[in-house]
Amino acid sequence: TSKPISFSVPLPDCPKDDSLQPAACSPPPPPPPSPSKSFELKMQAYRAYSGRDFAQYIKLCSCALEALDKELESGSRRPYLQAEKGILLMHRASSLTLAGKVHEALQDGIAAVELNRKNLRVRPTEMCIYDMVF
C-alpha cells in the first residue's frame, strides 16, 4: 500500500475583506406584494378562456374590470392599471364578438381605444363580422 501524498502550502497573510459580510443592521428584504384582486380574476378568466368557456370568461373579465376600477380610484400604479384595463376591454370585446354580442363588443372596443390608442387594431375575423352586422 502506498501512503497518500500531502502538500503543505503556506497561505499568504491576506487582509480580511469585511465587505463580503452581511451588514449587521440590514433589514430583511420586503416580501413580494400579494397579487391584486383584479389580477387573480384576470388569471381565472384566462383559464376559462383556455377551456373555451367564453361566457365564464366574459363574466370574469367584467369582475376584473370592476376590481380594476376600484384600484384606479385608490390611485395605485395608475398608468399600469389604465393599460391593463384597456387590454381587458379588448379581450372581452373579442369574446363578446364570438358570443354574438357585437354591439357590446363595439362599446368595449371604443372604451379600450379611448384609454390607449395602441389598442386600435383590426383583425380580419372582426371585419367579416362587422360587414355582416352593418
MODELLER restraints for C-alpha pairs under 7 A, 6 or more apart:
rsr = mdl.restraints
at = mdl.atoms
rsr.add(forms.Gaussian(group=physical.xy_distance, feature=features.Distance(at['CA:37:A'], at['CA:67:A']), mean=6.47, stdev=0.5))
rsr.add(forms.Gaussian(group=physical.xy_distance, feature=features.Distance(at['CA:38:A'], at['CA:64:A']), mean=4.56, stdev=0.5))
rsr.add(forms.Gaussian(group=physical.xy_distance, feature=features.Distance(at['CA:38:A'], at['CA:67:A']), mean=5.11, stdev=0.5))
rsr.add(forms.Gaussian(group=physical.xy_distance, feature=features.Distance(at['CA:38:A'], at['CA:68:A']), mean=5.62, stdev=0.5))
rsr.add(forms.Gaussian(group=physical.xy_distance, feature=features.Distance(at['CA:41:A'], at['CA:60:A']), mean=6.11, stdev=0.5))
rsr.add(forms.Gaussian(group=physical.xy_distance, feature=features.Distance(at['CA:41:A'], at['CA:63:A']), mean=6.96, stdev=0.5))
rsr.add(forms.Gaussian(group=physical.xy_distance, feature=features.Distance(at['CA:41:A'], at['CA:64:A']), mean=5.22, stdev=0.5))
rsr.add(forms.Gaussian(group=physical.xy_distance, feature=features.Distance(at['CA:42:A'], at['CA:60:A']), mean=6.99, stdev=0.5))
rsr.add(forms.Gaussian(group=physical.xy_distance, feature=features.Distance(at['CA:42:A'], at['CA:61:A']), mean=6.38, stdev=0.5))
rsr.add(forms.Gaussian(group=physical.xy_distance, feature=features.Distance(at['CA:42:A'], at['CA:64:A']), mean=5.86, stdev=0.5))
rsr.add(forms.Gaussian(group=physical.xy_distance, feature=features.Distance(at['CA:45:A'], at['CA:57:A']), mean=4.71, stdev=0.5))
rsr.add(forms.Gaussian(group=physical.xy_distance, feature=features.Distance(at['CA:45:A'], at['CA:60:A']), mean=5.15, stdev=0.5))
rsr.add(forms.Gaussian(group=physical.xy_distance, feature=features.Distance(at['CA:45:A'], at['CA:61:A']), mean=6.06, stdev=0.5))
rsr.add(forms.Gaussian(group=physical.xy_distance, feature=features.Distance(at['CA:46:A'], at['CA:57:A']), mean=6.95, stdev=0.5))
rsr.add(forms.Gaussian(group=physical.xy_distance, feature=features.Distance(at['CA:48:A'], at['CA:54:A']), mean=6.91, stdev=0.5))
rsr.add(forms.Gaussian(group=physical.xy_distance, feature=features.Distance(at['CA:48:A'], at['CA:56:A']), mean=6.19, stdev=0.5))
rsr.add(forms.Gaussian(group=physical.xy_distance, feature=features.Distance(at['CA:48:A'], at['CA:57:A']), mean=5.30, stdev=0.5))
rsr.add(forms.Gaussian(group=physical.xy_distance, feature=features.Distance(at['CA:49:A'], at['CA:57:A']), mean=5.56, stdev=0.5))
rsr.add(forms.Gaussian(group=physical.xy_distance, feature=features.Distance(at['CA:54:A'], at['CA:95:A']), mean=6.24, stdev=0.5))
rsr.add(forms.Gaussian(group=physical.xy_distance, feature=features.Distance(at['CA:58:A'], at['CA:92:A']), mean=5.84, stdev=0.5))
rsr.add(forms.Gaussian(group=physical.xy_distance, feature=features.Distance(at['CA:58:A'], at['CA:95:A']), mean=6.71, stdev=0.5))
rsr.add(forms.Gaussian(group=physical.xy_distance, feature=features.Distance(at['CA:61:A'], at['CA:88:A']), mean=6.66, stdev=0.5))
rsr.add(forms.Gaussian(group=physical.xy_distance, feature=features.Distance(at['CA:61:A'], at['CA:92:A']), mean=6.39, stdev=0.5))
rsr.add(forms.Gaussian(group=physical.xy_distance, feature=features.Distance(at['CA:65:A'], at['CA:85:A']), mean=6.47, stdev=0.5))
rsr.add(forms.Gaussian(group=physical.xy_distance, feature=features.Distance(at['CA:68:A'], at['CA:81:A']), mean=6.86, stdev=0.5))
rsr.add(forms.Gaussian(group=physical.xy_distance, feature=features.Distance(at['CA:68:A'], at['CA:85:A']), mean=6.80, stdev=0.5))
rsr.add(forms.Gaussian(group=physical.xy_distance, feature=features.Distance(at['CA:72:A'], at['CA:78:A']), mean=6.03, stdev=0.5))
rsr.add(forms.Gaussian(group=physical.xy_distance, feature=features.Distance(at['CA:72:A'], at['CA:81:A']), mean=6.71, stdev=0.5))
rsr.add(forms.Gaussian(group=physical.xy_distance, feature=features.Distance(at['CA:82:A'], at['CA:115:A']), mean=6.81, stdev=0.5))
rsr.add(forms.Gaussian(group=physical.xy_distance, feature=features.Distance(at['CA:86:A'], at['CA:112:A']), mean=4.40, stdev=0.5))
rsr.add(forms.Gaussian(group=physical.xy_distance, feature=features.Distance(at['CA:86:A'], at['CA:115:A']), mean=5.97, stdev=0.5))
rsr.add(forms.Gaussian(group=physical.xy_distance, feature=features.Distance(at['CA:86:A'], at['CA:116:A']), mean=6.67, stdev=0.5))
rsr.add(forms.Gaussian(group=physical.xy_distance, feature=features.Distance(at['CA:89:A'], at['CA:108:A']), mean=5.36, stdev=0.5))
rsr.add(forms.Gaussian(group=physical.xy_distance, feature=features.Distance(at['CA:89:A'], at['CA:109:A']), mean=6.58, stdev=0.5))
rsr.add(forms.Gaussian(group=physical.xy_distance, feature=features.Distance(at['CA:89:A'], at['CA:112:A']), mean=5.60, stdev=0.5))
rsr.add(forms.Gaussian(group=physical.xy_distance, feature=features.Distance(at['CA:90:A'], at['CA:108:A']), mean=6.53, stdev=0.5))
rsr.add(forms.Gaussian(group=physical.xy_distance, feature=features.Distance(at['CA:90:A'], at['CA:109:A']), mean=5.63, stdev=0.5))
rsr.add(forms.Gaussian(group=physical.xy_distance, feature=features.Distance(at['CA:90:A'], at['CA:112:A']), mean=6.08, stdev=0.5))
rsr.add(forms.Gaussian(group=physical.xy_distance, feature=features.Distance(at['CA:93:A'], at['CA:105:A']), mean=4.05, stdev=0.5))
rsr.add(forms.Gaussian(group=physical.xy_distance, feature=features.Distance(at['CA:93:A'], at['CA:106:A']), mean=6.81, stdev=0.5))
rsr.add(forms.Gaussian(group=physical.xy_distance, feature=features.Distance(at['CA:93:A'], at['CA:108:A']), mean=5.42, stdev=0.5))
rsr.add(forms.Gaussian(group=physical.xy_distance, feature=features.Distance(at['CA:93:A'], at['CA:109:A']), mean=5.93, stdev=0.5))
rsr.add(forms.Gaussian(group=physical.xy_distance, feature=features.Distance(at['CA:94:A'], at['CA:105:A']), mean=6.72, stdev=0.5))
rsr.add(forms.Gaussian(group=physical.xy_distance, feature=features.Distance(at['CA:96:A'], at['CA:102:A']), mean=6.47, stdev=0.5))
rsr.add(forms.Gaussian(group=physical.xy_distance, feature=features.Distance(at['CA:96:A'], at['CA:104:A']), mean=6.84, stdev=0.5))
rsr.add(forms.Gaussian(group=physical.xy_distance, feature=features.Distance(at['CA:96:A'], at['CA:105:A']), mean=5.24, stdev=0.5))
rsr.add(forms.Gaussian(group=physical.xy_distance, feature=features.Distance(at['CA:97:A'], at['CA:105:A']), mean=5.75, stdev=0.5))
rsr.add(forms.Gaussian(group=physical.xy_distance, feature=features.Distance(at['CA:112:A'], at['CA:119:A']), mean=6.28, stdev=0.5))
rsr.add(forms.Gaussian(group=physical.xy_distance, feature=features.Distance(at['CA:113:A'], at['CA:119:A']), mean=5.28, stdev=0.5))
rsr.add(forms.Gaussian(group=physical.xy_distance, feature=features.Distance(at['CA:113:A'], at['CA:120:A']), mean=5.68, stdev=0.5))
